[in-house]
Amino acid sequence: MKNSSNKFRGRNIKEYKKNSDFSYYSKNTNRSEKNDKFLNKYANNKKVENLSKNKESNTFSSFKRRNTKFKSNTEFSNKNSDIHQEFTNKRNFDDWIWGKHSVYETLSSDRAINRIWCTSEIFSSDKFYILLKDLKSKGVLIEEVSWNRLSQLTCGASHQGVALQLACSKTIPLEQLIYFSKHNCPNPIIVAFDGITDPHNVGAIIRSAEAFDCKGVIIPQRRSAGLTGTVAKVAAGALEHLHVSRVVNLNRALEELKKNGFLVVGLSGDGQISISNFQEKAPLVVVVGSEDKGISLLTQKKCDYILSIPLKGKTSSLNASVAAAISLYHLTGK
């Protein structure tokens, strides 16, 4: 009985061991499956987290890039605005007036005007047409321009379609200039400009003309610098003591002067008569041309004499203002 019970007990122990090993094995397999599932889930979660992080980093980097682009664009626009502001500051608008009401009041007054820019609508309007037409006949240069061109000229100001530039000195009609010059001197000299667009040359010639006791200056409406601030500065006060006439057409003005007893003398490097040999004593009109083109062919035909300044050096020409000063010195010393 003992042996049978021992056998039975041993068999039970073996079975228990087997069962326990099996259950342990099964428990372990279940655990491993659970661990695998957990690891898979963990790995998947990690992947999702990494993807989300990558997305965040990508969006952040792209946002950074956008910000840098935006920053560079704003910096560029700021630089442009600074340059534009610097340009407007450098440009002097002290003698400019724009806006309908301001310009209208200026045109209605007796202020000297150098130039007017307006759109075609303003020029043909009932309010401005008569005033502008009257000023144009007096030699004031009037230009019909587009709205955009006027905005460029005024650097984006609210111009309302019209702007003007004041002159530094008042002008008188040609008839008055002839009257004043002939009644104050038996042989007066008047200087006429033909195509001199440089304000420095115009100012220097006006200064020389007043210094040599010329009685007036004639400035054509087109192809000539007006009486701007630069001209007044270079003239050094000569405009306060010299009559200036602004004419619509220079050749018609020369014809009028010839009718009133003036001789028209042109200055040119190709002149056949040396200025030192010119002996005529009469009221004179001295025509000074531009440096590059000289006196125009049509104006040369209106001249009674073409004079030249003899040069002894290798330089073939002189500055327009220098040539005018030398000529006036010779002609006023006769």
C-alpha positions in Angstrom: 0.0 0.0 0.0 2.8 2.3 0.8 4.4 1.6 -2.5 1.2 2.2 -4.4 0.6 5.4 -2.5 4.1 6.5 -3.2 3.7 5.7 -6.8 0.5 7.6 -6.9 2.1 10.4 -5.1 5.1 10.4 -7.5 2.8 10.2 -10.5 0.9 13.2 -9.1 4.0 15.1 -8.5 5.2 14.4 -12.0 1.9 15.5 -13.5 1.9 18.5 -11.2 5.3 19.4 -12.4 4.3 18.9 -16.0 1.2 20.9 -15.4 3.0 23.6 -13.6 5.7 23.7 -16.3 3.0 23.9 -18.9 1.1 26.6 -17.0 4.3 28.5 -16.5 5.1 28.1 -20.2 1.7 29.2 -21.1 1.8 32.1 -18.7 5.1 33.1 -20.2 3.8 32.9 -23.7 0.8 35.0 -22.7 3.1 37.5 -21.1 5.3 37.6 -24.2 2.4 38.1 -26.4 1.2 40.9 -24.1 4.7 42.4 -24.1 4.8 42.2 -27.9 1.5 43.9 -28.2 2.6 46.5 -25.7 5.9 47.0 -27.5 4.1 47.3 -30.8 1.7 49.9 -29.3 4.7 51.7 -27.8 6.5 51.7 -31.0 3.5 52.9 -32.9 3.0 55.6 -30.4 6.6 56.6 -30.7 6.3 56.8 -34.5 3.2 59.0 -34.2 5.0 61.2 -31.7 8.0 61.4 -33.9 5.9 62.2 -36.9 4.0 64.9 -35.0 7.3 66.3 -33.8 8.7 66.3 -37.3 5.6 68.0 -38.5 5.9 70.6 -35.8 9.5 71.1 -36.5 8.8 71.4 -40.2 6.0 73.9 -39.7 8.1 75.8 -37.3 11.1 75.9 -39.7 8.8 76.9 -42.5 7.3 79.5 -40.3 10.8 80.7 -39.5 11.6 80.8 -43.1 8.4 82.7 -43.9 9.3 85.1 -41.1 12.8 85.7 -42.4 11.3 86.3 -45.9 8.7 88.6 -44.4 11.4 90.3 -42.4 13.6 90.7 -45.5 10.6 92.0 -47.5 9.7 94.5 -44.8 13.3 95.6 -44.5 13.5 96.0 -48.3 10.3 98.1 -48.3 11.5 100.1 -45.4 14.8 100.8 -47.3 12.8 101.8 -50.3 10.7 104.1 -48.3 13.7 105.6 -46.7 15.4 106.2 -50.1 12.1 107.7 -51.4 11.9 110.0 -48.3 15.6 110.9 -48.6 15.0 111.8 -52.3 12.0 114.0 -51.5 13.9 115.7 -48.7 16.8 116.4 -51.1 14.5 117.8 -53.7 13.6 121.3 -52.9 9.9 122.1 -53.2 10.0 125.6 -51.6 9.0 127.3 -54.9 6.3 124.7 -55.8 2.6 125.0 -55.3 0.0 122.3 -56.0 -3.7 121.7 -55.5 -6.7 123.3 -57.2 -7.5 126.1 -54.8 -3.8 127.0 -54.0 -2.9 127.1 -57.6 -6.0 129.1 -58.6 -5.3 131.8 -55.9 -1.7 132.0 -57.1 -2.7 132.4 -60.7 -5.1 135.1 -59.8 -2.5 137.1 -57.9 0.5 139.0 -59.3 3.2 136.4 -58.3 5.8 135.5 -60.9 5.4 132.0 -62.3 8.0 130.0 -64.0 6.2 126.8 -65.1 2.8 125.1 -64.8 2.0 121.4 -65.1 -1.7 120.3 -65.4 -3.9 117.6 -66.8 -6.0 118.1 -69.8 -9.1 118.2 -67.6 -7.8 121.1 -65.6 -6.6 123.0 -68.7 -10.0 122.8 -70.4 -12.0 123.5 -67.3 -14.0 126.8 -67.0 -12.1 127.8 -63.9 -8.6 127.6 -65.2 -8.8 127.9 -69.0 -8.8 131.7 -69.3 -6.1 132.2 -66.7 -3.8 129.6 -68.3 -4.3 130.9 -71.8 -3.4 134.4 -70.6 -0.3 133.2 -68.8 0.8 131.2 -71.9 0.6 134.3 -74.1 2.9 136.1 -71.6 5.6 133.4 -71.9 4.9 131.1 -69.0 5.6 127.5 -70.0 2.4 125.4 -69.5 2.6 121.6 -70.0 -0.3 119.2 -70.2 0.8 116.0 -68.5 -0.9 112.8 -67.3 -1.9 112.3 -63.7 0.9 109.7 -63.2 3.5 112.1 -64.5 2.3 114.8 -62.2 2.5 112.4 -59.3 6.1 111.6 -60.2 7.0 115.3 -60.4 5.4 116.0 -57.0 6.8 112.7 -55.5 3.3 111.4 -54.8 1.7 114.5 -53.3 -2.0 115.2 -53.4 -1.8 117.6 -56.5 -5.4 117.3 -57.7 -4.2 117.6 -61.3 -2.3 120.8 -61.2 1.1 122.1 -59.9 3.3 125.2 -60.6 6.7 126.4 -59.9 7.2 130.0 -58.9 9.8 132.3 -60.5 12.4 134.1 -58.5 11.8 137.4 -60.4 8.9 139.0 -62.3 9.1 139.2 -66.1 7.9 142.1 -68.3 6.6 142.1 -71.8 9.0 142.6 -74.7 7.5 146.0 -75.6 8.3 147.3 -72.1 11.8 146.0 -72.2 12.4 147.8 -75.5 11.0 151.0 -74.1 13.0 150.9 -70.9 16.3 150.0 -72.6 16.1 152.7 -75.3 15.0 155.5 -73.0 17.7 154.9 -70.5 20.7 154.5 -72.9 21.4 155.6 -76.5 23.1 152.3 -77.4 21.7 149.6 -75.0 22.7 146.0 -75.0 20.2 143.1 -74.5 21.2 139.5 -74.0 19.0 136.7 -75.6 19.3 133.0 -74.7 18.9 130.3 -77.4 18.7 126.8 -76.0 20.6 127.3 -72.8 19.0 124.8 -70.4 21.6 124.7 -67.7 20.4 127.0 -64.9 24.0 127.6 -63.8 24.9 129.0 -67.2 21.8 131.2 -67.2 22.5 132.5 -63.8 26.1 133.3 -64.6 25.2 135.1 -67.9 22.6 137.2 -66.0 25.3 138.1 -63.5 27.7 139.1 -66.2 25.0 141.0 -68.1 24.1 143.1 -65.0 27.8 143.7 -64.2 28.5 145.1 -67.7 25.4 147.3 -67.6 23.2 145.5 -70.0 19.6 146.7 -70.0 17.8 143.4 -70.1 17.6 139.7 -70.8 15.3 137.7 -73.1 14.4 134.1 -72.2 12.4 132.0 -74.6 9.4 130.0 -73.3 10.9 126.6 -74.4 14.4 125.2 -74.6 15.7 127.3 -71.8 16.0 127.2 -68.1 13.5 129.4 -66.2 14.1 131.8 -63.4 14.4 129.1 -60.7 16.1 129.2 -57.3 19.3 127.9 -58.8 19.4 130.7 -61.4 18.8 133.3 -58.7 21.5 131.9 -56.5 24.1 131.8 -59.3 23.1 135.3 -60.4 24.0 136.6 -56.9 21.4 139.3 -56.7 21.7 140.5 -60.3 18.0 139.6 -61.0 16.9 142.4 -58.6 18.5 145.0 -60.9 17.9 143.6 -64.4 14.8 143.5 -66.5 13.8 140.0 -67.8 11.4 139.3 -70.6 10.1 135.8 -71.4 8.9 135.4 -74.9 6.9 132.6 -76.6 9.0 132.6 -79.8 12.6 133.9 -79.8 12.8 134.5 -83.6 9.6 136.6 -83.6 11.1 138.6 -80.7 14.3 139.2 -82.7 12.2 140.5 -85.6 10.4 142.9 -83.3 13.7 144.1 -81.9 15.1 144.7 -85.4 12.0 146.8 -86.2 12.9 149.0 -83.2 16.4 149.7 -84.5 18.4 146.9 -82.8 21.2 145.0 -84.5 21.2 141.2 -83.7 24.6 139.7 -83.0 25.2 136.0 -82.6 28.1 134.3 -80.9 29.6 131.3 -82.6 32.9 129.6 -82.9 32.4 129.5 -86.7 31.8 133.3 -86.9 33.7 135.1 -89.7 34.1 138.3 -87.8 36.3 138.5 -84.7 34.7 140.3 -81.9 37.7 142.5 -81.4 37.2 143.8 -85.0 33.5 144.6 -84.6 33.1 148.4 -84.6 29.3 148.9 -84.9 27.7 151.4 -82.5 24.0 150.8 -82.2 21.5 149.1 -79.9 22.6 145.5 -79.8 21.0 142.1 -79.1 23.6 139.5 -78.2 22.4 136.0 -78.8 24.1 133.3 -76.8 23.6 129.7 -77.8 24.0 126.4 -76.0 27.4 124.7 -75.5 26.6 121.6 -77.5 24.6 122.9 -80.4 25.2 126.6 -80.4 22.8 129.0 -82.0 20.1 127.3 -84.1 20.1 127.6 -87.8 16.9 129.5 -87.9 18.1 132.0 -85.3 21.4 132.4 -87.2 19.4 133.6 -90.2 17.9 136.3 -88.0 21.3 137.6 -86.9 22.9 140.6 -88.7 26.4 139.5 -87.6 28.0 136.3 -86.4 30.9 137.0 -84.2 33.6 134.7 -82.9 36.1 134.9 -80.0 39.7 134.2 -81.2 41.4 131.4 -79.2 45.1 131.0 -79.0 45.4 127.7 -77.1 44.6 124.2 -78.0 41.1 124.4 -76.4 38.6 124.6 -79.2 35.6 126.2 -77.3 34.5 128.1 -74.2 31.8 127.7 -71.7 28.6 129.6 -72.7 28.7 131.9 -69.7 32.5 132.6 -70.2 32.0 133.4 -73.8 29.1 135.7 -73.0 31.2 137.5 -70.4 34.1 138.1 -72.7 31.8 139.3 -75.5 30.0 141.7 -73.2 33.3 143.1 -72.0 34.4 143.8 -75.6 31.0 145.2 -76.8 30.4 147.5 -73.8 34.0 148.9 -74.1 33.4 150.3 -77.6 
